[in-house]
Amino acid sequence: MKFAQCFEDLLSTKQLSEMTGLEFIQGIRDGKYPAPPISETLNYKLIEAELGKATFSGEPSFSAMNPIGTVHGGWFGTLLDSCMACAVQTHLKKGFGYTTLEYKINIIRPLYANSEAILAIGETIHVGRKTGIATGQMIGAESGKIYATGSTSCLIFPIG
């Protein structure tokens, strides 16, 4: 069975269109709705969701490493894309969805497979009728060190 069908079996487009973006994101956080499979693959989870802000917690594993022994930039990009775009989603009215138009990241320091847990915190700057803009930071959960920053632009559209 294809993923789209599996997801549709758990939460239909109609159900999704009947809740605000914040309700949906908080439902994922609370386990009411399924988390996206990528979060299991890359070992991260949504831990906080409020209007204009989404926070993920993650720990890089050996499977996320590149050939030189550091965590691949795609791991940074995925977590930052997730927290920033979900922050935008918290502003969406019933019947609307989004997709990432573009995002940019700046990796400030490397991560390794045995590095500390990371918090990826996304916060909105602007959410309008057609676009949303957010920024993000990846920080060490214990040290508070900034590992990466990012920015995103999202396209907002009606669903259903």
N, C-alpha and C positions, 0 to 999 in steps of 0.2 A: 504494500500500500504506500502511496506517495505521501510525503510529509504534509502537503497542502490538505489532503483528505484527512490525515490523522489530526491535524490541528483543527480543521473544520468540525470533526467529530467532537472535539473538546469544547470549542467555543466558536459558534457560527458568526458569520459576518453580521447577521441581524442582531445577535446578542451584543457584539462589539459596538455596533452603531447605536445601541440604546443606552450606552454609558459614556460618561465623560472620560477624557484621557487620564485624569487623576484617579478616577474610580478604577479604571483598568490597571494602571500601574500599581496602585495600592493593592489591588486584588492579586497581582503577581507576587508582590512582596509578602503578602499574607498567606500565600499558597492556595488561594481560591481559584486562580487561573494558572495554566502551565507556564513555566519559564521557557524562553526559547532554547532549543537544543544546543546552540552555540555556547551558552553559559556553562553547560555541563562539559562540553568538549574542552573549553579553555579555563575551567575551574574558577568561575566567578559567580556572584549572586547579588541580586538587588537587596539592599538592607534598609534603605530609607527612601521615602517618596513623599514629597509635599509640593504644594504649588510652586512651580519654578525651580525645583531642585530634585535631583535623583542621585543617590549614592550607591555604588556597588563596592563589594569587597571581593578581592581575588588574591590567589597565591599562584605565582608562576610555577610550573612543574618542568621536569626534564623534557617532556614532549613539546614544550614551547621554545626550546633553545635553538639557536642557529649554530652553524658550524664552528664559530669562534668561541663558544661557551657562554654567550650572553643570551638573554631572552630576546626572541625575535621582535622586531618593531611592529609586526602585525598584532601581537598580543597587546601592546600599548594602544595601537590604533583601534582595536576592537573594543577594549574597555572604555576608552575615551568616547568613541562613537556612541556606545551604549548609554553612558551616563549623560552625555550632552543631548542626544536625541530624545531620551526619555524625559529629561527636564522639559524640553519643548512639548512633549506629549502631555505633560501634566496640565497644560493650559488649554488643551483642545476641548471644544464643546462636543456634545453628543452628535454622532453622525460624521465625524471628521477623523482623518488619519494623516499620516505624514510619511515622508521618505527623506533620507539624507540627500541633499543636493551636492554638497562637498564638505570635506572636513580637512583640517590641517593639524598636525601634531608636531611638537618639539620635544624630543627626548633629551633630557638634561643630564641624566646619569644612568648607567646600566643597571639592569636587574639580572640576577642569576637564579638558577633553579632552587637554591636554598635561601633566597632573599626573604626579607620580612613580608608579611601580608601587606597588601596595597589597598588603599581606598581611592576610588575613582569618583570624583564629585563633579557633577554637571549642574550649571546654573544658567538660567535664561537671562538674556539681555533684552530681547524684544520678541514678542510673538504677536503677529498680526493676522489678517484674514488669509494671506497666501504664503507667508514665510515666517520662519522662526529662527532666531539666532541665539546661540548659547556658547559658553566657554566651559572648559573643564580642567581639572588638575588631578594628577595621580600623585598621592602622597603616601609615605610610609605610615602604616597604622600605628606603629610604636614610636618611630623616630620623628615623624612629622616632616621628614625631608621631602622636597618636591622632586619627583622622578621625571615627570613629563607634564606638558600643558597642551591644550588644544582649543580649537574653535570650530564651529559648525554652522552651516546654513541648511535649513530644512524646508521642503516644499509641503504645504498643507493643502489637503484636498478632501472633498466629500467621499464617504465610503458607502457601500451598500447598494 
